[in-house]
């Protein structure tokens, strides 16, 4: 019997990686099967993201960018080549990660998925009265009318038009933001002081700084006079003057009043993207209210007046997406049938992925990490592309066990279309569907970065690796729960989809708030509990920090260490900061020298003068306990805990911070590791460690198991127990069944998402929830604990 020889083109069925050394990877070499679903497992910080995102996906994207002309590449982000010997068999990579959507206040769920663009075309064709083309329905386009002659030259002909107009949908009052801001002048300046005495209280506007020079040297008012003595004209110039050319100390500058300057710099940005001290100022100085003219819809009167069957575009965007899909499905308009079909498909994809409860006008910056990731998936679900590598970063984050089954089906559908699917994942239910598993470890940080297992899920179970041993872990429901010491009363909660919820949240215990995604958990806790006195809320927002920030600077650990070094050596503390006087002059304390190669990827090289240590050579001659400052910053937390705990280097303040870092399971990260290299789970635990010093009696944690390995969840539960036993109350918004089983009290919201949710469907102990099986959560928890 003759067999047809294999075609040469069919011999490239694997992605081959040899000698990967990104971040903590130690010469990793693996072969990943194409057109299969491969799960990457391992403890948080073991090197999964370094292998999948920083090596495979990064190189694929870099190679695609190189296919464009040099001119086009100049407008694209430059990507450096990953530190790897050979990468072979790559296909186009599409990354669907958990990065929050851009914090642009003009960005909504509709704009990022193109659903709004299709809806605008639909209204421009069908709505009555006719008000103009699609732009007439866009809240990001202003209406423009220009009188006078406009000359247009085309070839040898010249046309003269007497007027020009463009219809836009932007509300003129709020400029398409949906809200108006009012500024409290008492927070901008101290009227009893003069500008020379530092009257301006806006962050960054000190009298010694650049802005201080402009305001004191502009000549529009006397900088030596208290602001309360300003004339009406002088106060107007200080606060509202339009941009005006001035000269200060021989330098040509533009002067602009304080309020328009603040509106352009601080108020045009999303609050979450601002530095903490600037955000605190904005929250003090600015009040936000729904725009009275457009009622928060962002659209002008014309755009709101045009309707299809009595529904305006503002009404359509404020409907829950599943209701909007139903309304679109009921429209019978043959001229726009292809558009209706395409729009219906996009909207149905939302419902399919468990996001039918969102609205198109929801600001994209308010989506959680899991929601943002699923919104990004929408555009790929109906794609006709095959032989693509899809890379997912924990797609089950923020999903109830009920929704994880749906997510698994979507991942398998992408695979079955002939795509390679790579998933970084911790949840056993999601790992179970993989065709191939790559387990990294054995531990995290410098103790990780190696492939400890490669093969099937069954092989992983029997492998004896940390992941294999914990894959079938099932937490048992506690036989006895702790008694409450009091209650936090919530009455008549109505934010978002909550329906007049009354609930007593027990204090002095571990209380878990659960329910399907979109059932109202975050609305209840962040809306009615988080702002109260004594409540410390630790949410999922990303840590703001550049590569100059590290755990030592973020937690405040570096301050007592710098002071101790300065005291021991009789010099200034500023010398022991790589961002201040002690910085190496060649690399400015960055440790690397960056060479910009224009449109090609820039190159980073360790600084030759300080050898990557970031400090001047003279600073490294000062020691504390036999170590210089760069050696201290290179220590892992566990080693530093011993170092600062006794002997000559004993610093109680530093020791206390290090103990908290070790408590949250970050004993392996080094003190000077850039924050940009930490994984999502590591960053949230770093925030938790920082807030553990706060004086609050109630801790609110929002899905703290995000990015945590099964083995680390046990450590997190032990930490929560310690917090409760020390007299604190812990409220956790969580889907992880091990955390539910460990709770003293469960509050379950539902029964569904969006307008199908917003009610309390169960309150009681985990044992009662399992016994009753009256809710979706109860059914899944009962199956999990084996009842």
N, C-alpha and C positions, 0 to 999 in steps of 0.2 A: 504494500500500500504506500503510495507516494504522498508526501506532505509538501505543501507549497512552502518554499523557503520564506522566512520572515522578511518583509520589506524593510529596508534600512530606516525608513521614516518612522517605523513602529518600535524602534529600539530605544526611544527616548521616553520611557514611561516613568522615570523618577526624577525628582529634583535632588541633585547631589550637592552636599555641603561638605567641604573639607577645610579643616583648620580655622574654624570660626573663633575669634578672640574678642568680640565686642564686649565692653563692660567686664563682667566677671566670668565670661565663657573661657574654658581652658582647652583650646585646640579641639573644639567639638567637630566631629565628622559623622554625618548621618545621610541616609538616603530616604526620601519621603515619596511614597507612591502618588502618582498623579491620578486625577479623576476618582479620588477616594476622600473620605472625611478623616483627617488626622487630628487627634486631640493632643495638646501639649499640657502636661501636668507637672506638679512639683510645688514645693512650698513657695510662699510669696518671697520674691528676691532670689529664686534659684537660677534665674537666667532665661525663663520662658520668653519674656518680651524681647530680651536682647537677641535671642535666636530668631524668633518669628518676625518681629517688627523691625528691629535695628539691623538685622542682617538680610534675611530673605526678601521681605517686602521693600526695604529701603533700596536694595540693589536693583530690584525689578523696576521701581519707579525711576531710579537714576538712569538706567539704560533706556527707558522710554523717553525721558526728557532729552537724551542725547540724539534722538532721531529728529528733533526739531532743528530749525536753522539757528545759527548763533544769535541772530537778531531776536527770535522768539524766546530763546533760552535766557536772554538778558532780562526778561520780564517774569521769569519763573524762579521759584525758590531753588537756590543752589544746594545740591545734596552731595555730601562727601561720600567717597567709596568706603563701605564697611571694612573692618579689619578681618579679612578672611582670605585664605589662599585660593580656593577654587569654589565657584558657584556655577553649577551647570544645570541645564534643563529648565531654566526659569520660564514662566509664562507671565502675561500681564497681571499685575497684582492690584486688586481693589481692596483698600483697607476700610473696614467698618469698625471704628474704635469707639471708646467711651469718652473721648474728648468732648467737653461741653460745646454746644453750638456757640458760634461767635457771639460775644456779649454786645451785639449791636441792637440798640433799642428799636430799630426799624425792621428787624428781622422777626418774622412770625413763622408758625408751622406751615402756613400756606405759601409763603415766599420761598422757604428752603426746599419745599418738595415740588415746586412749580404748579401746585394745584390752584393757587391764586391767579397765576398767569392764564390758565385755561378758563377759569371762572370769569375773568375780566373779558376775554374774547367772547364768551357765551353771552354775557350781558350786553356787550357792544353790538351784537347781532340781533338779540331778541327783545331786550328791555324797551319799555315804552314809558315816557316819551324818550325819543332818541337824543342822547346828549353828546355823542362823539365816539371816537375810536377807543380801543382798550385802555389807553392812558387816562381817559376821563374817569376811570374807576380805580386808578392807582393812588393810594395815599402817599406814595413817595414821589409823585410828580405834581408840581405846582402849576396852576393855570397862569399862562403868560399872555399879555396883550401888549403889543408894541405899535405905537403910531408913528407917522412920518415915513420918509422914503427908505426903503431897503433895496440896495442894488445887488442883483444876483448876476454873475457872469458865467456863461456857459459857452465854451468854444469862442467863436467870434461874435456871439450875440450878447447883448446886455439887456436885462429885464429890470424894470423899476416897479417895485410893489409898494403900495402906500401904507399897508399895515400888515402885521403878522400876529397870529394868535395860536395858542396851543392849549387845548383843554386838558386839565389835570384833575385828579380827584382829591388832592390834598386839602384838608381842612385848614383855612388860612389862620385861624386863631391859634391852634396848637401845632401847626406845621407838620401834620401827619403823625404826631406822637401819641395822640389819644389822651394826653394829660397836660395840664398846665402847671407851671411852677411859680411859687411865690417865695421871695427871698426875705428872710428876717434880717433887716439891716443891723440890728444890735449884735448879730453874730459876725459881721464883717469888720467892724471897727469899734474901738473904745472912744466914744465922743469926747471924753474928758482929756484925752491925750492929743498931742500933735503928731504928724507923720514922722517927724524926726525922733519922737519919743517912742515910736513903734505902735502907733494907733491901729494899724491894719492887723487883724487877727486871722487872716486867711493863710492856710499852710503854704509855705514857699514865698510869701510876700514880706519877708523881714526887711527892715530898713537897711541892713547891710547887703542884701542880695541884689540881684539884677533888677527885679521889679521895683524894689525900694528905690533904686537909683532913678528909674524912669519916673516914678510918682513924685519924688522929691525934686527932680531936676526939670520937670516939664514946664514950669512957669505959669501954670493955669491957676495956682493957688499958693498960699504961703505955707511951706512945710513946717514952719515953727509955730503955727497958730493952732490951738485946739479945734477939733472938727466941729464942736458945738458952736464955735464962733464964726464958722464959714457963712458967707452970704449964700442966697439961693442959687446964684450963678455958679459959685465955687463948688457947692455940693453937687450940682448937676454935672459939672465937668469931672468931678471925682468919680461919680457913680455911672453916668450915662453917656459921656461924650463919645461921639462917633470917631472912627479912626482918623488921626491927624498926624501929619509928618512933623517931627520935632528934632532938635539937635541937643544932645546931652554930652558934655565933655568932648565936643568935636565929633561925636559919632551920630550919624543919621539913624533915627529910630522912628517907630510908629507908636503914638500914644493912643490908648483906647480906654474908655471908662471901665470901672471895676466890674460892673454887672454884665455888660456884653462880653467882657473878657472871660468871666467865670462861666457864662453860658456856653461859650465855644470850647473851653478847656475841660471843665469838670462836669458840667451838666449835660453835655451832649453825649457823654459816655454812659454805659451801663454801670450802675453803682457797684455791682459785684466785681468789676474789672479794676476798680480804683484801689490804691494802697490803703491799708487799714486806717491810718490817721486822716487821710483825705476823705475816705468814706464816712468816718465819724463826723467830720466837719460838715459834709453835705447833708447828713441825716439831721444835724442840729440846725443848719441854716436854711434848709429848703423844705417847703411843704409841697407835696404833690397832690393834685386833685384832678378828678376826671374832667375833661374839657367840657365847659357848659354849652358850647356851640354844637359840637358833634356827638355829645354824650359818650365820649370815649371810643367812638367807632373809627376815628382818624379821617373820615371822609367828609367832603363838603356837601352842601345841601343838594346840589344837582345830582351827585353820585348816589345820594340816599333817596332821591325822589323817583328814579327810574326803577321800574319793577318788572319781574316776570311772574305772572299769575299772583300778583300781590306781594311777592317776596323781593326785597331789595338786596343788593350785594352785601350790605352790612348785616342784614338778617341771615343771609346764607352763611357768612363767615362766622357768625356767632352760634350757629347750630352745632350740635355734636355731630361729628363726621359721619357716624352711621345713619343719623337722621337725614343729613344732607345727601348721602348716597341714595337714600330712598326717594327723596324729592327729585333728584336728578333723573332717577330711573323712571319717574312718572311723567317726564316731559316727552312729548311726542312731536319732534320738530325735524322732519326729514332733511332740510337744508344743512343742519349742523349735526347730523347723526354721528359722523366719525368723531367729532369733538366730544359729544355726550358720552360715547362709548369709551373713549380714552380717559375722560374725567371720572367716569364711573369705576373704571378699572383701578385708577389711582386711589380713589376713596375706599373701594372695597379692600384694597391692600392694607389700609390702616386697620380696618376691622379684623382682618385675617391675622394680623400681627399683634392683636390685643390693644390697639390704640384708638378704637372707635369712639372712646369717650372724650378725646381731645377736640378742640375747635380750631378752625383755620386761623382765627385771629389771636390765638394764644402766642404770647411772646416766646421766641425760641430759647431765650436765656433762662426761662423759668422751668425748662424741662430737666428732669433728673438725668444722671448719666446713662441709665438703662433706657429711658424714653428717647434720649437723643440718639442713642445707637440704633434703636429700632426705627426711628424716623429716617435715618440715613439708609436703612435697608430697603425702604419703600421703593426707591428709584431702581433698585437692582432686581426686584422680584419679577418684574415683567420683561426683563432684558432678554434680547435674542442672542446675546453673546454666549459662546461656549468656549471650553478650554481656557477659562480664566481662573486665576487663583484668588479666591475670596479669603480674606484674613479677618477673623473675628476675635475681639478681645472680650472674653466673658459675656457672651450674648444673653446669658440668663440673669444678669444683674438686675435687681429690682423686679424680678418676676416671681409671682406666686407659683407653687408647684403645679397648679392647674394650667398656668400659662406656659410652663416649661415644655410640656408635651407638644403644644402648638409650635413653639420655637424649634423643637427638634424636627418636626415635620418640614418646616421651611428650610432648614439646613440640609436635610436629606433631599429635598426637591432640587436645591441648587446643585448638589452633587450629581443627582441623577440626570441632569441636563448635560453632563459631561464636563463639569468643573472640578477643580481641586479646591477643597475646603479645609482651611487650617484654623483650628479653634484653640485658643488659650482658655482653659476652663478648670474650675475646682469642683463643680457640683457633680456628684456621682450619677444623677439621672441624665446629665448631658454627656458625660464621659462614656456612658454605657452604649451610646449609638455609634461610637467611632469604629472605623474599619481598622485603624492603626493608631497606636498610642506611643508617644515619646515622653518619657518621664525624666525630668531633670532634677538634679540634687547633688549629693545626698542632703545637703542642708541649704542655707541661704548665704548670700554675700560671698565672702572669700571661701566659705566652706561648700559652695555650690558650683554651678557652672559646668557640670559634667552630665553626660547621658548615663543614667543608671539603669534604664530599661527601654527596650524598643520591641514592639510586637502587638499582640491582640489584647483586648480588655481582659479576657480570661487569663492570659499569660501575666498581665499586670497583677491580677488578684493573687496569683501564686508566687509572685517574684520576691516578696519579702522587703521591697522598698517601702519607704515611709508612706507613699501614696497607696501602694498595694495593700499594706497592713490596715490602713484606715478606710479603704474604699467601701467596706460593708459595715462600717461603724453605725450603730443606731443608738441614739440616746434614749434612756428610759424616762418615763414620766415620774416625777418625784412622788414618793409615797406620802410625804408630809410637806406642806408649804408653810412659809414663814407668816406669822400674823402681821396684819397691817398696823401702822402706828397712827394713821390718820388718813384723810383723803384730800385730793385737790378737786374742787368742784368745777365742772364745766356746765354752763347752762345756756341753752338756746344758741348753740354754735351753728352759724349759717354760711361760713366762708366757702366759696366755690360750690361744690355739690352737696354739702352737708344739709340735712333737713331738720333744723331745730333740735340738734342733738343735745341731750342731757346725759352726763355720765360722771360718776365719781371715780377718779383715778386713785388707786390706793398708794399710800406713802410707806416708806420703810421696807419695801419689797422690790423684787424684780418683776416689773409689769411689761408685758409684750403686747404691742398694738399691731394687729395683722389684718389681712384681707387682700383681695386681688388687686393688681395694679390699677390705680384710678378709683379705688373705692372710697377715698377720703381720709386715709391715715395721716398723711402729711398736713392736709388742711386742718385736721382736728388738733394735732399736736403743735405744729409750728404756728397755727393761727390762734389757738386758745391757751396754750401752755407756755410756749417758749419765751414769750416776752415778760413773764412774771418775775417778781423779785426772787432771788435765790435760785433761779432756774438757769443751768448752764447747758445751752444747746450746741451740740457738735454735729453739723450737717455735712453733706457730701460735696460742698463747694471745694474746688481745687485750691491748694496752697499757692499763694502768689509768691514767686521767688525766682530769681535769675540763677545762673550757674555759679554766681558768687555767694549765694545763700546756701547754707548747709544746716544739719541738725543742731550744731553748736550755736549758730547765730539765731536760728528760728526759735529755739526753746529758751534763749537767754542764758544758756550755759557758758557762753564765751566771756560774759562780763565778769563773773567771779574768778574765772581762770586768768583773764588778763590782769585783773587787780592783784592776784596772788603772785604772778610772774613779776609784775612791776614792783611789788613790795619786797620780794625776795632779792631783787637785783638793783633796787634803788633808782629805777628809771620810770618813764611815763607809760601808762597803760596803752596809749595809742600805738606804741611801737609793736604791740602784739596783735594788731589787726592787719590782715592782708588787704583791707579796703581803706586803710588810713596810712599813718606815717611809716609803718613797718613794711609796706609793700615793696616788692622787688621793682626797681625803676624800669627794667627792660620790659616786663610783661604787665606792669601796673597791678601786680598782685593776682593776676588771673591764673598763673602757673603754666599758661600756654601762649604761644605767639601765633596769631591768626594771620594768614596770608590770603588776601582777596585776589582771586584770579579772574576777575570780571565775570563773564557769563559761565565760566567753568566752576566746578565746585571748589570752594575755598579749602585751604589746607591748614590744619592745626598741628603745631609741633610743640613738644615740651620746651619750655624756656631754657636756653642753654646756661644762662647765668645762675638761676636759682634751682635748676634741675627739677622744675615742677613743684618746688616746695612753697612758692608764692611769697617768701619773705626775703628781705635783704640779708646778706651773709652776716653782717654785724649783729642782727637781731638773734640769729641762731646760736650766737655765743652765750646768750643768757639761758640759764637752766633752772628748772624747778624739779626737785626730786630726781635729778640726774637726767632729765629729758628736756629737749628744747621744744618750742611751741609747735613746730611742724611735726615732730614725733608724737606729740599729744593729740594733734588733730588727725593723725593717721591711725590712732588706736580705735578698735571696736569698742562699743559701749560697755560690754562685759569686762574687758581689760581695764578701761578707764574707771569703772566702778571700784575695782580693787585699788587702783593707783591713788584715787582721790579719797579713799576711805580711811587711810592710816598713814602714819609716818610723816615725813617732812612735807609731802604734797597734800596733806589732809585739808580738804575744803568742804565743810559741811553743806554749804549752799549748792555747790556743784554735785556733791554726792546725792543730794535729795532729788535733783533733776534727773540724774543718771538712773536712779532707782525707778523712777516713773517710766523712763524709756525701756528699761529691762522688763518692767511689769507688763507693758503692752506688747512684749515679744519682739522688741527691736534691739536685742542684745548684740546682734551681729553687724549692725551698720556702723561705719566709722564716723567719728565726730565731724570730719571735714568733707564727707561725701556730698557732692553738689545735689541740691534738692531735685534738680531736673532729671537725675538718674534714678530717683526712687519710683517704685511702682505705685499704682493707685491705692492698694491696700496699705502699703507702708506709709503713704502720706496721711491717710485718715488716722492711723494709729499714732502718728507723730502729733497730730492735732489733739487727739485724746490725751496723750501724755502731757501736753502743754496745759490743757484745761483742767487736769486733775488737781492742779494747785489752786484753782479758783475756789472761792469761799462758798459757793452755792451748795444747797442741801439736796437739790434735785438735778440729776443728769439726764439729758435727753440725747439718745444716740440714734442716728438715722442709718439703718442698715450697716452696722459696724463690721459685719462678716464679709462685706464686699472685698474681693481680692484675697480672701483668707483661705489657706489650705485647710483640709479637714482636721489635720493635727493641730493647727493653730486655733481652731474654733474652741477646742477644749481649754486652751490657755485663756482665751477671751472670756469664756464662761466663768473660769476661776477668778479672773480679775473683777467681773461684775459681782460675783459673790462677795469678794473682799470689800468692794465699795458698799454693798448693802450691809455687811456685817459691821462696817465702821460707822453705821448710822445714816448713810446716804439713801436716797431713793433713786432707783434707776428705771427710766422709761425707755423702751427700745422699740423702734419701728422696724419690723423684721419679717422676712419670709422664710428664713432658714429654720428647718424643722427641729434641729438640735436645740436651738435657742428657745423655740416655742415649748418644747418638752421640758426644758429646764426652768421655765418661768414659774413664779408663784401665782400670777394672775394673768389672764389673757382677755383682751378686748378685741373682738373680731368685727370688722366693718364689712358692709356689703349690701345686699347679696351679690350685686354685680359691680360694674364700673360706671363712672359718669352719672347720668340721671337714674341709672338702675342701682346706684349705690348710695352712700351718704347716710346709712342707718346703722345702728348698733345691732348686729344679729346674734351676738353672744357675749356674755360677761361671766367669767368664772375661772375655775382652776383648769389646768391642762387635762387632768384626769376626767373632769366633768365634760369637757369639750370632746374628748375621745369617746366617752361613754354615750354621749348624745348623738354624735355624728350628724348634727342637724345643719351644718354648714359645709361649704366646699372645703374650708380649712380643716374642719373636724374630720371629714372623710380622708383627706390626704395625711393628716397627722396620725389617725388611727392605723392607716396602712403602713406608715413609716415606723411606728413603734411596735408593729406586729400584732395589733388587736383585730 
